[in-house]
Amino acid sequence: MSQRIKKIFKNKNKKLVTFVTGGDPNKKTSNEILDSIIKHGADLIEIGMPFSDPIADGPTIQISSNRAIKSGANLDTIFNIVKNLRKNNNDTPIILMGYYNIILHYGLDNFVKNCKLAGIDGLIIVDLQPEEDIELLNKLNKNKIDLIRLITPNTTMERLKIIIKNASGFLYYVTITGVTGRQSANMNELKKIIKNIKKYTNLPIVAGFGINNRKQVREICQYTDGVVVGSSIVKIIEKNLTNKKNMIRLINKFVKELKKGTFE
Amino acid sequence: MPLIKEVEIEYLKTKKDKNFQDEFAYYLEHYIGRPSPLFFAERITNDLKGAKIYFKRDELNHTGAHKVNNCMGQILLAKRMRKKRIIAETGAGQHGVATATVCALFGLPCVIYMGEKDIKRQSPNVFRMKLLGAEIRSVSSGSKSLKDAMNEALRDWVTNVKDTFYIIGTAAGPHPYPSMVRDFQSIIGKETRKQILKAENKLPDLLIACIGGGSNALGLFYEFLDEREIEMIGVEASGLGLNSDKHAASLSGGKPGVLHGNKTYLLQNKDGQIKEAHSISAGLDYPGIGPEHSFLFEEKRVKYVSATDKEALEAFTYCCKHEGIIPALEPAHALAALKKIAPKLSKDKIIIMNMCGRGDKDIFTVAEALNIKL
C-alpha cells in the first residue's frame, strides 16, 4: 500500500480529490494547473491519462482528452508532469486514472517502473476488471502502488466481495449509473450503499461522478471519506483556453470553494 | 459489469431453452426468409476458369444483409429479460436497419447511434431506420464513425442499464457478445453444409467472407472449423492500401490491444491511441476485429488477406454484370479476393463465398467513386 495514501487517510478530515486530464491543454499549463490545485486545497489528485476512446467519460472529459492528445501528450508526458510536481511536493498522493489499452501498449513492466520513479501512488483503470487485472496487480503490489477499485450503484454484494478482496488505498464509489459529468447522485441510495460497503471493509471511500459544487461536497462528505470533482474543473479549462491567467485564477477559486464544503 | 453478467447468465440459460430455439427458428423462417439460397455462380465460375463458385445468399434476407439473424436472436433475448428499450450502434446502417426492424416487429422503442460521417454516406439506410420508427443519434466525437458510435452506445447502456438492452451488431465487444453473436450467425454455416451436400454431395474446399468485426465470416466458418481440410479466408478492407495509413485491416496492420471490453487486434498509434480506420465500405470501417478472429489468426486456422477500395469497386461492378447481383461493398471485398484465388484452383474444387449484403445502400457511394452523377 502507498504510504502517502495511508498517511493522508489517517487524518479523519474529509478529503477533496480533484481530476484533470494530464497534458490538457498542454504540458506546461497542465503542470501549472496541477501545482495550483494542490496549493489551493486538493488532498489527493487524479491525473487522467489521455485516451482516444474514453467510454466511461462524458463529453467534457472526452474533449479534454482529445485536446491533450492533440498537444502531443502521451504516458511519458504524464510521467514528466508528475516528476515536476514531486519536485515541490512529497506528500500529496497522486493517482493516474485512465484506460487499459495505453498501459498495455506501453508494456506493464515499463509502466509500473515509471510510475514508481515518478512518485505515483495509485491507479484507477476504468476498463480493467478484477477478473483480468492479476498480472498488473502483482507488479503494483511489489512497488507499493495501489490499484484503486470502483464500486457503482449496480454492484451486487457478490461482486463487492470480489472487488474488495484485492483493493487497497481507498475505494472509489461512482455515485451514478452513467458517465462522468452528467447527472448528480441520489443521496438516499448513496447513504444506503456506503453504509453497506463499510460493513465489508475498513478502506476509506471517496465518491465521484457528477459532483460539481460546494453544497454537494458537503452533503456527500457526511457519508464518505471524501469526494472527487473532475468534469467541472475541466470545464473551466475548456472555457478559458485563450486566457491562461484567468483559467488558473478560476480553478483556484473553485477548488478553494469545494474545499470549504469538506469542512462544513 | 453487473449488466454484462446479467446478459451472460440469461443468454446461457436461454441458449439451452428449446422454446427459445423454436421461437428463433420460427422468425428466421417466416420473417427473415431463411434458409437463404446457396447459388452456383456459373458465369463467374466460367469467367475465372478455376474452382466452382457458390454464393451463400444472405443478401436476400429481409432487410438485405446477414445482420438481421443476430438482431432477431438478441431481441428475443431482450424480451425474455423484460427490457423495455433497445439501443444499437451502426456503421453502414445495415445493423441499424435490422435492429430498427425487429424493434418495430416487437413494438420496442429503438435508439440507433451512428457516426456523423456514416450518416452522410449512408443516407438511404438512415431514412429506412426513421421509417421503421427508430431515433437516430448522430455521433460527432472521434472519427465520427462506427467505433465512436459504439462508444456512445456503451455510454448510453451504462446510464440506462436497468431498462435497456444493447444489441451489438458484430462478434465483438464485451463477453458474452462475441460468442452470442457468433451463435446467432452460425445458422449461415449450418444451412450451407446441408445445401452444399445436396448440390455437390461433398463439402467445400474453401470458404471466403469479408471481415469488419467479422460476424458474417464467423457465421459461415464456425460450422466448419473442426474440419481442418476446409480452408478459410477472411478478407479485411485495406482502403487506400496497407501502407497508406488509410485502411481498416486490424489483423494485417494492427496490434493486440483492449477496446470496447475485448482484447483483440486493433489499429493503434505508437502511444496506444486507437487510429481511425478507413474503408469505402462503412460496414468494414472499424479499427478492431472480433476476438475470435484474432484467435483464429494466431492459430493460423483462418488465413486473412485484404482488398483495397479500388479492388472492391471493381468486384462490385463485375458481380453486377456477371450475375445480376448488386453486392454490398462489404462482400465486394470478399469477391475481390475470390477473383484472385479461384483461377489458381482446379475445376473440381468448390469455393463458397458469403454474399452477406446487398448493394442498394451503396449505389450513391459507388456512383461518387466512379465519378457518375445521378
Boltz contact constraints between the chains, C-beta under 6 A:
constraints:
  - contact:
      token1: [A, 52]
      token2: [B, 273]
      max_distance: 6.0
  - contact:
      token1: [A, 52]
      token2: [B, 274]
      max_distance: 6.0
  - contact:
      token1: [A, 53]
      token2: [B, 151]
      max_distance: 6.0
  - contact:
      token1: [A, 53]
      token2: [B, 274]
      max_distance: 6.0
  - contact:
      token1: [A, 55]
      token2: [B, 151]
      max_distance: 6.0
  - contact:
      token1: [A, 55]
      token2: [B, 154]
      max_distance: 6.0
  - contact:
      token1: [A, 62]
      token2: [B, 141]
      max_distance: 6.0
  - contact:
      token1: [A, 74]
      token2: [B, 271]
      max_distance: 6.0
  - contact:
      token1: [A, 100]
      token2: [B, 258]
      max_distance: 6.0
  - contact:
      token1: [A, 101]
      token2: [B, 257]
      max_distance: 6.0
  - contact:
      token1: [A, 101]
      token2: [B, 258]
      max_distance: 6.0
  - contact:
      token1: [A, 101]
      token2: [B, 272]
      max_distance: 6.0
  - contact:
      token1: [A, 102]
      token2: [B, 272]
      max_distance: 6.0
  - contact:
      token1: [A, 104]
      token2: [B, 258]
      max_distance: 6.0
  - contact:
      token1: [A, 105]
      token2: [B, 272]
      max_distance: 6.0
  - contact:
      token1: [A, 154]
      token2: [B, 2]
      max_distance: 6.0
  - contact:
      token1: [A, 156]
      token2: [B, 2]
      max_distance: 6.0
  - contact:
      token1: [A, 177]
      token2: [B, 161]
      max_distance: 6.0
  - contact:
      token1: [A, 178]
      token2: [B, 158]
      max_distance: 6.0
  - contact:
      token1: [A, 178]
      token2: [B, 159]
      max_distance: 6.0
  - contact:
      token1: [A, 179]
      token2: [B, 155]
      max_distance: 6.0
